[in-house]
Amino acid sequence: VELDGRTQQQLVLPPHVAHGFQVVSATADIAYLHSQAYVPGDDLAFAWNDPDLDLAWPLADPIISDRDALAPRVAEVDLDAVFAP
């Protein structure tokens, strides 16, 4: 999905859906609306370039945050343990 300031569209995702974004302009405004209060440490990251996800990112050589650069591949995460009650 491509979002821009001109159309003012939004993307709504249900809880526990992995999502990511790549800014392709010089600047971007990002706003998140959460269904519950944010708890530091409860978030989860996956490698942006995980070959198992086969994502076609617009920029081949992006600037990546340290957190995202160190994120594990999906296959390396025990999702049952992460989402255990």
Short mmCIF file of the C-alpha atoms (twelve columns), coordinates in Angstrom:
data_MODEL
# 
_entry.id   MODEL 
# 
loop_
_atom_site.group_PDB 
_atom_site.id 
_atom_site.type_symbol 
_atom_site.label_atom_id 
_atom_site.label_alt_id 
_atom_site.label_comp_id 
_atom_site.label_asym_id 
_atom_site.label_seq_id 
_atom_site.Cartn_x 
_atom_site.Cartn_y 
_atom_site.Cartn_z 
_atom_site.pdbx_PDB_model_num 
ATOM 1  C CA . VAL A 1  0.000  0.000   0.000  1 
ATOM 2  C CA . GLU A 2  1.402  3.395   -0.902 1 
ATOM 3  C CA . LEU A 3  0.301  6.277   1.319  1 
ATOM 4  C CA . ASP A 4  1.013  9.948   0.687  1 
ATOM 5  C CA . GLY A 5  0.116  13.359  2.072  1 
ATOM 6  C CA . ARG A 6  -1.866 14.292  -0.999 1 
ATOM 7  C CA . THR A 7  -4.608 11.651  -0.691 1 
ATOM 8  C CA . GLN A 8  -4.674 11.637  3.136  1 
ATOM 9  C CA . GLN A 9  -5.502 7.917   3.165  1 
ATOM 10 C CA . GLN A 10 -4.916 5.778   6.217  1 
ATOM 11 C CA . LEU A 11 -4.201 2.102   6.767  1 
ATOM 12 C CA . VAL A 12 -5.957 0.235   9.579  1 
ATOM 13 C CA . LEU A 13 -4.520 -3.081  10.760 1 
ATOM 14 C CA . PRO A 14 -5.916 -5.484  13.347 1 
ATOM 15 C CA . PRO A 15 -3.931 -6.260  16.505 1 
ATOM 16 C CA . HIS A 16 -0.950 -8.627  16.185 1 
ATOM 17 C CA . VAL A 17 -0.460 -8.027  12.456 1 
ATOM 18 C CA . ALA A 18 3.161  -7.442  11.502 1 
ATOM 19 C CA . HIS A 19 3.616  -4.237  9.545  1 
ATOM 20 C CA . GLY A 20 6.415  -2.043  8.336  1 
ATOM 21 C CA . PHE A 21 6.983  1.000   6.234  1 
ATOM 22 C CA . GLN A 22 9.642  2.547   4.072  1 
ATOM 23 C CA . VAL A 23 9.766  6.296   3.508  1 
ATOM 24 C CA . VAL A 24 10.556 7.120   -0.115 1 
ATOM 25 C CA . SER A 25 10.404 10.910  0.235  1 
ATOM 26 C CA . ALA A 26 12.707 13.409  1.947  1 
ATOM 27 C CA . THR A 27 10.368 13.649  4.958  1 
ATOM 28 C CA . ALA A 28 7.330  11.823  6.313  1 
ATOM 29 C CA . ASP A 29 4.823  12.181  9.140  1 
ATOM 30 C CA . ILE A 30 3.826  8.887   10.759 1 
ATOM 31 C CA . ALA A 31 1.028  8.605   13.326 1 
ATOM 32 C CA . TYR A 32 -0.013 5.450   15.157 1 
ATOM 33 C CA . LEU A 33 -3.327 4.832   16.872 1 
ATOM 34 C CA . HIS A 34 -3.175 1.855   19.240 1 
ATOM 35 C CA . SER A 35 -6.031 -0.217  20.643 1 
ATOM 36 C CA . GLN A 36 -4.388 -0.222  24.085 1 
ATOM 37 C CA . ALA A 37 -1.602 1.517   25.974 1 
ATOM 38 C CA . TYR A 38 1.919  0.919   24.646 1 
ATOM 39 C CA . VAL A 39 4.067  -1.277  26.886 1 
ATOM 40 C CA . PRO A 40 7.814  -0.893  26.219 1 
ATOM 41 C CA . GLY A 41 9.366  -4.274  25.532 1 
ATOM 42 C CA . ASP A 42 6.111  -5.872  24.378 1 
ATOM 43 C CA . ASP A 43 6.707  -5.001  20.741 1 
ATOM 44 C CA . LEU A 44 8.300  -7.403  18.299 1 
ATOM 45 C CA . ALA A 45 10.384 -6.794  15.197 1 
ATOM 46 C CA . PHE A 46 11.203 -8.989  12.229 1 
ATOM 47 C CA . ALA A 47 14.039 -8.583  9.757  1 
ATOM 48 C CA . TRP A 48 12.873 -6.187  7.066  1 
ATOM 49 C CA . ASN A 49 14.744 -8.199  4.423  1 
ATOM 50 C CA . ASP A 50 13.782 -11.695 5.612  1 
ATOM 51 C CA . PRO A 51 13.881 -13.795 2.412  1 
ATOM 52 C CA . ASP A 52 11.010 -15.939 3.727  1 
ATOM 53 C CA . LEU A 53 8.736  -12.867 3.598  1 
ATOM 54 C CA . ASP A 54 9.751  -12.063 0.008  1 
ATOM 55 C CA . LEU A 55 8.812  -8.383  0.309  1 
ATOM 56 C CA . ALA A 56 9.362  -6.040  -2.618 1 
ATOM 57 C CA . TRP A 57 10.580 -2.859  -0.924 1 
ATOM 58 C CA . PRO A 58 10.727 0.283   -3.101 1 
ATOM 59 C CA . LEU A 59 14.311 1.170   -2.064 1 
ATOM 60 C CA . ALA A 60 16.959 -1.513  -2.397 1 
ATOM 61 C CA . ASP A 61 19.509 0.076   -0.030 1 
ATOM 62 C CA . PRO A 62 17.528 1.858   2.718  1 
ATOM 63 C CA . ILE A 63 18.779 3.527   5.889  1 
ATOM 64 C CA . ILE A 64 17.822 1.113   8.685  1 
ATOM 65 C CA . SER A 65 17.524 1.794   12.410 1 
ATOM 66 C CA . ASP A 66 19.761 -0.215  14.736 1 
ATOM 67 C CA . ARG A 67 16.685 -1.977  16.123 1 
ATOM 68 C CA . ASP A 68 15.505 -3.055  12.676 1 
ATOM 69 C CA . ALA A 69 19.004 -4.002  11.538 1 
ATOM 70 C CA . LEU A 70 19.255 -6.450  14.471 1 
ATOM 71 C CA . ALA A 71 15.735 -7.887  14.138 1 
ATOM 72 C CA . PRO A 72 15.532 -11.670 13.705 1 
ATOM 73 C CA . ARG A 73 13.985 -13.528 10.804 1 
ATOM 74 C CA . VAL A 74 10.422 -14.744 11.378 1 
ATOM 75 C CA . ALA A 75 11.611 -18.390 11.499 1 
ATOM 76 C CA . GLU A 76 13.922 -17.507 14.405 1 
ATOM 77 C CA . VAL A 77 11.073 -16.324 16.661 1 
ATOM 78 C CA . ASP A 78 8.974  -18.672 18.785 1 
ATOM 79 C CA . LEU A 79 5.605  -17.060 18.032 1 
ATOM 80 C CA . ASP A 80 3.741  -19.507 20.291 1 
ATOM 81 C CA . ALA A 81 5.791  -18.261 23.249 1 
ATOM 82 C CA . VAL A 82 5.358  -14.624 22.243 1 
ATOM 83 C CA . PHE A 83 1.565  -14.885 22.085 1 
ATOM 84 C CA . ALA A 84 1.061  -17.336 24.953 1 
ATOM 85 C CA . PRO A 85 -1.672 -16.241 27.391 1 
# 
